[in-house]
Amino acid sequence: TSPHQGGRRRWMRGQRMAGEAASPARTLWLAILAGQWVAGAIGAGSPTPALRTALELKLPCRTAGQPGGERRTIYAVGDVHGDAEALRRLLAAAGVTDASGLWNAGDSVLVQSGDLLDRHSDDLAPVRLLRRLRRGARERGGEVAWILGNHEIMNAVGDMRYVPSDGYEVYDRLMRRWSSAQIDAALGASADRVPARERARLAALMPGGLVARAIAAPMALIVGDSLFCHGGVRASHLPYLADWSREAEAWLRGDGPMPANALTGVDSPIWSRKLSSSPPGEEPPASACAELGLVLSATGCARIVVGHTPQPYGANGACDGRVWRVDTGMSLMYGGPAELLRIDGATGEVSVCSLPRGSDEAVWLCAEETCAVPRYAPLQDMLDVAPARPL
């Protein structure tokens, strides 16, 4: 029998739940309740402690000799889409790792914005890289974390639209010790409908699968005074965000049902582009910035950091620095520069490390310089298309 047969049954239930579109009346009722909750939370002019506590990343204790009173420096890197080499070069150029690729940032925190998968022949490589770095960071009192992106969710439910033709072989090798019968048992009732080349990949990435358990992560995180979410957080998400985040991680591990309302639809936290595509690199509508103010007040944060939408200006800030967009199209398929955001723990200063493709020499940009000129032109329109119906 499959080692995660129970996870498969929960996955199938989650798929059925996800296919049921919310009725207009239910959507309106949820919006009204959310508005009342936000109004109550913001009315007092202070953050909601329970929400902040639920989303806050638990950090290792600092090691001896490290200052205890200062905030930790945070590094934020955007969507990787399988390009571990670009990620490795960027981290080395920014000093996060040393020349040997070992953690070199002390008690700092590295957060990756989701979308480790797809668009590359070996999208397991960045997963392995980040997991190895996390072990080294924790030994130094630091941390490495990632959040869920839409591509992790798409793969978990069998949506392989963005897997290149050579993106299955690495999973065939990973799952080579599994017999065909074991993979059939993992895939369950859908086994006969899964194309032969997708079988090993789906068995590894479906909830409870070998890779799914390795990449399971929250949907949203708070580190210091920064909120991280792949697409964005709307005010209407706030009453449910902590539960959604916890349930999404548990679902991917095979330990619960799919929180369908959280993971589907263009306005969900992993699909929303309200803060990042107006068009990319330019200011969101004033209404989006005003709504962001409510979200930041409720979470006690100074800014939100999002990925999901490639930015032709590279990593850049908007809404008076209250949102930073860090998806720079760093994967080889996009052809963009590899960039990361640095939030200094001592001063709070925000800067961007930019590594042009093909170069090993990084350029550090202050916040004001990031929107001066476009730093690359996308090779093609690479915005993900949400499914016609919820996954």
C-alpha positions in Angstrom: 0.0 0.0 0.0 1.0 3.6 -0.5 2.8 5.2 2.5 0.4 8.2 2.1 -2.8 6.6 1.1 -4.7 8.6 3.7 -3.2 11.8 2.2 -4.4 10.7 -1.2 -8.0 10.4 0.0 -7.7 13.9 1.6 -6.3 15.2 -1.7 -9.3 13.8 -3.6 -11.7 15.4 -1.1 -9.8 18.7 -1.5 -10.1 18.5 -5.3 -13.9 18.1 -5.0 -14.1 21.0 -2.6 -12.0 23.2 -4.9 -14.3 22.5 -7.8 -17.3 23.9 -6.0 -17.5 27.6 -6.8 -18.7 29.8 -3.9 -22.2 31.2 -4.4 -22.5 35.0 -4.9 -24.6 35.1 -1.6 -21.9 33.3 0.3 -19.2 35.5 -1.2 -21.1 38.7 -0.2 -21.7 37.4 3.3 -18.0 36.6 3.8 -17.1 40.0 2.6 -19.5 41.7 5.0 -18.2 39.6 8.0 -14.6 40.4 6.9 -15.4 44.1 6.7 -16.8 44.0 10.2 -13.8 42.1 11.6 -11.4 44.5 9.9 -13.3 47.6 11.1 -13.2 46.3 14.7 -9.5 45.4 14.5 -8.5 48.7 13.0 -10.8 50.8 15.1 -8.5 50.5 18.1 -5.6 51.6 16.0 -3.5 48.6 17.0 -2.5 45.2 15.6 -4.5 42.1 16.2 -2.2 40.1 18.5 -3.7 36.7 17.8 -3.3 37.1 14.0 0.3 38.4 14.4 1.3 35.6 16.7 -0.2 32.9 14.4 1.7 34.2 11.4 5.0 35.1 13.1 8.0 33.0 12.1 9.5 31.3 15.2 13.2 32.0 15.1 16.1 30.1 16.6 17.9 31.6 19.6 20.9 33.8 18.7 24.2 32.2 19.3 26.8 33.5 21.8 28.2 36.9 20.9 25.3 38.0 18.7 23.5 41.2 19.8 20.2 40.3 21.5 18.3 43.7 21.3 18.5 44.4 17.5 16.0 43.2 14.9 17.4 40.6 12.5 18.4 41.5 9.0 16.0 40.0 6.5 16.8 38.9 2.9 13.9 38.3 0.6 14.2 36.6 -2.7 11.5 36.2 -5.3 10.2 33.4 -7.5 13.0 31.0 -8.5 11.1 28.6 -10.9 13.8 25.9 -10.7 16.8 28.0 -11.4 19.0 27.0 -8.5 22.1 28.2 -10.3 20.8 31.8 -10.5 19.8 31.6 -6.8 23.2 30.2 -5.8 25.0 33.0 -7.6 22.8 35.7 -6.1 23.1 34.5 -2.5 26.9 34.4 -2.9 27.1 37.8 -4.5 24.9 39.3 -1.7 27.1 37.7 1.0 24.3 35.5 2.3 26.6 32.5 1.5 30.3 32.2 1.2 32.4 31.1 -1.7 31.7 27.5 -0.8 28.0 28.0 -0.8 27.7 27.8 3.0 25.5 30.1 5.2 27.4 33.3 5.9 24.7 35.6 7.2 24.8 34.9 10.9 21.5 35.3 12.6 19.8 36.9 9.6 16.6 35.5 8.0 16.2 34.5 4.3 12.6 34.3 3.1 11.8 33.0 -0.4 8.4 34.1 -1.8 7.2 30.8 -3.2 7.1 29.4 -6.8 10.2 27.2 -6.4 8.7 24.8 -9.0 8.0 24.7 -12.8 9.5 26.3 -15.9 12.8 24.4 -15.4 14.2 20.9 -16.1 15.3 20.4 -12.4 13.0 22.3 -10.1 14.1 20.0 -7.2 17.5 21.7 -7.1 16.4 25.0 -5.4 14.4 22.9 -2.9 17.5 21.0 -2.0 19.5 24.2 -1.9 17.2 26.0 0.5 16.8 23.0 2.8 20.6 22.6 3.1 21.0 26.3 3.7 18.3 26.2 6.4 20.4 23.6 8.4 23.4 25.9 8.2 21.5 29.0 9.1 20.0 27.4 12.2 23.4 26.4 13.4 24.4 30.1 13.4 21.1 31.4 14.9 19.6 32.4 11.6 16.7 31.0 9.6 15.7 30.1 6.0 12.0 30.0 5.2 9.7 29.9 2.2 6.0 30.4 1.6 3.6 28.7 -0.7 3.2 30.0 -4.3 0.6 29.1 -6.8 2.9 26.8 -8.6 3.4 24.6 -5.6 -0.4 24.3 -5.3 -0.9 23.7 -9.0 1.5 20.8 -9.0 -0.1 19.3 -5.9 -3.5 19.1 -7.6 -2.0 17.8 -10.9 -2.0 21.0 -13.0 1.2 20.5 -15.0 0.7 23.3 -17.5 4.0 25.0 -16.7 6.2 21.9 -16.5 8.6 21.9 -19.4 8.9 18.7 -21.5 12.2 17.8 -19.7 10.8 18.6 -16.2 9.7 15.0 -15.4 13.0 13.1 -15.6 14.3 14.3 -12.2 11.2 12.9 -10.5 11.5 9.6 -12.3 15.0 9.3 -10.8 13.7 10.5 -7.4 11.0 7.9 -7.3 12.9 5.0 -9.0 12.6 2.9 -5.8 8.9 3.0 -6.0 7.2 0.2 -8.0 4.5 1.0 -10.5 2.0 -0.6 -8.1 3.1 1.8 -5.3 2.7 4.8 -7.6 -0.7 3.5 -8.7 -1.7 3.2 -5.0 -0.6 6.8 -4.3 -2.5 8.2 -7.3 -5.6 6.2 -6.4 -8.7 6.5 -8.5 -6.9 9.0 -10.8 -4.1 6.6 -11.7 -5.6 5.6 -15.0 -6.1 9.2 -16.0 -2.6 10.5 -15.3 -0.3 10.5 -18.4 2.6 8.1 -18.0 5.3 10.8 -17.9 3.5 12.7 -15.1 3.0 9.8 -12.8 6.2 10.0 -10.7 6.1 13.8 -10.5 2.5 13.8 -9.3 3.1 11.0 -6.8 5.9 13.1 -5.3 4.1 16.4 -5.3 0.5 15.5 -4.4 -0.4 16.1 -0.7 1.5 13.7 1.5 4.0 12.9 -1.2 7.8 12.8 -0.7 8.4 16.3 -2.2 5.1 17.8 -1.0 6.1 17.1 2.6 9.5 18.7 2.0 8.2 21.9 0.6 5.1 22.3 2.8 5.1 25.8 4.2 2.7 28.5 5.4 0.9 30.7 3.0 1.9 33.9 4.9 4.6 34.8 7.3 5.6 37.7 9.5 9.3 38.3 10.2 10.0 41.4 12.3 7.9 44.2 10.8 7.5 42.5 7.4 4.6 40.4 6.1 5.3 37.9 3.4 2.7 36.5 1.0 3.1 35.2 -2.5 0.3 37.2 -4.2 -1.0 39.6 -1.6 -3.3 39.9 1.4 -6.6 41.7 1.0 -8.5 43.1 4.0 -11.2 40.5 3.4 -8.6 37.8 4.0 -7.7 38.9 7.5 -10.3 37.0 9.5 -9.3 33.7 7.8 -5.6 34.2 7.0 -4.1 32.4 10.0 -6.3 29.4 9.6 -5.8 29.3 5.8 -2.0 29.5 6.2 -1.9 26.7 8.8 -4.4 24.5 6.9 -2.6 24.9 3.5 0.7 23.7 5.1 -1.1 20.7 6.8 -2.9 19.8 3.5 0.4 19.7 1.6 1.8 17.4 4.2 -1.2 15.1 3.8 -2.6 16.0 7.2 -5.8 17.7 6.4 -8.3 18.8 3.7 -7.5 21.5 1.1 -8.6 25.0 2.2 -10.2 25.7 -1.1 -11.2 29.3 -0.6 -7.6 30.2 0.2 -5.9 28.6 -2.8 -8.2 29.2 -5.7 -9.4 32.2 -7.6 -7.6 35.3 -8.9 -8.2 37.2 -5.7 -6.8 34.6 -3.3 -3.6 35.2 -1.3 -1.5 33.2 -3.7 -3.1 34.4 -7.0 -3.8 38.1 -6.3 -2.0 40.7 -8.3 -3.7 43.8 -6.8 -0.4 45.1 -5.6 1.9 44.1 -8.4 0.4 44.3 -11.9 -0.8 47.8 -12.7 1.2 47.4 -15.0 4.2 45.7 -13.3 6.7 48.2 -11.9 4.2 51.0 -11.5 2.0 52.2 -8.6 -1.0 50.1 -7.7 -4.4 52.0 -7.6 -4.8 54.3 -4.7 -7.6 52.1 -3.4 -5.2 49.1 -3.3 -2.6 51.1 -1.3 -5.4 52.3 1.1 -6.5 48.7 1.6 -2.9 47.7 2.2 -2.8 50.2 5.0 -5.6 48.3 6.8 -3.8 45.0 6.4 -0.5 46.3 7.7 -2.2 47.9 10.7 -4.0 44.7 11.6 -0.8 42.7 11.4 1.5 45.2 13.0 3.8 45.4 10.0 5.5 48.2 8.1 5.4 46.5 4.7 4.3 43.5 2.7 6.7 41.6 0.4 5.1 39.8 -2.5 6.3 37.7 -5.5 4.1 36.2 -8.3 4.3 38.9 -10.9 7.6 39.5 -12.8 8.7 43.1 -12.5 10.4 44.7 -15.5 12.0 47.2 -13.1 13.4 44.4 -11.0 12.6 44.4 -7.3 10.8 47.6 -6.4 8.7 49.3 -3.8 5.3 51.1 -4.1 2.6 52.6 -1.9 5.3 54.7 -0.2 7.4 51.6 0.5 4.6 49.6 2.1 4.8 46.9 -0.6 7.9 45.4 -2.2 7.6 43.3 -5.3 10.5 40.9 -5.5 9.7 38.6 -8.5 12.4 39.7 -10.9 12.0 36.9 -13.5 15.3 35.4 -12.3 14.7 32.0 -13.9 16.5 31.3 -17.1 13.1 31.1 -18.9 12.3 34.7 -18.0 15.8 36.1 -18.6 15.6 38.6 -15.8 18.3 39.6 -13.3 18.6 37.8 -10.0 17.8 40.2 -7.2 17.1 40.2 -3.5 15.7 42.6 -1.0 17.7 43.4 2.1 16.0 44.9 5.2 18.8 46.0 7.6 18.1 44.8 11.2 19.8 47.8 12.8 18.6 50.7 10.7 15.5 49.3 8.9 17.1 50.6 5.6 15.8 48.7 2.5 18.1 48.0 -0.4 18.3 45.7 -3.4 21.2 43.5 -4.5 21.0 43.2 -8.3 23.0 40.6 -10.2 22.6 41.0 -14.0 22.3 37.7 -15.9 25.7 36.4 -16.9 27.6 38.5 -14.3 29.1 37.7 -10.9 29.3 41.3 -9.9 26.4 42.6 -7.8 25.1 46.1 -7.7 23.5 47.4 -4.6 20.6 49.9 -5.1 19.0 52.0 -2.4 15.2 52.1 -2.3 15.0 55.3 -4.3 17.0 53.8 -7.2 15.0 50.7 -7.7 12.3 52.3 -9.9 14.7 54.6 -11.9 14.8 52.5 -15.1 13.8 49.1 -16.2 16.6 46.6 -15.6 15.4 44.0 -18.1 12.7 43.3 -20.7 10.9 40.0 -20.2 11.6 37.4 -23.0 7.8 37.0 -23.3 4.6 37.5 -21.5 5.1 35.0 -18.7 2.2 35.8 -16.3 0.6 32.7 -15.0 -3.0 32.2 -16.1 -5.4 31.1 -13.4 -7.5 28.1 -14.3 -10.8 28.8 -15.9 -12.4 27.2 -12.8 -10.9 26.9 -9.4 -8.3 24.1 -9.1 
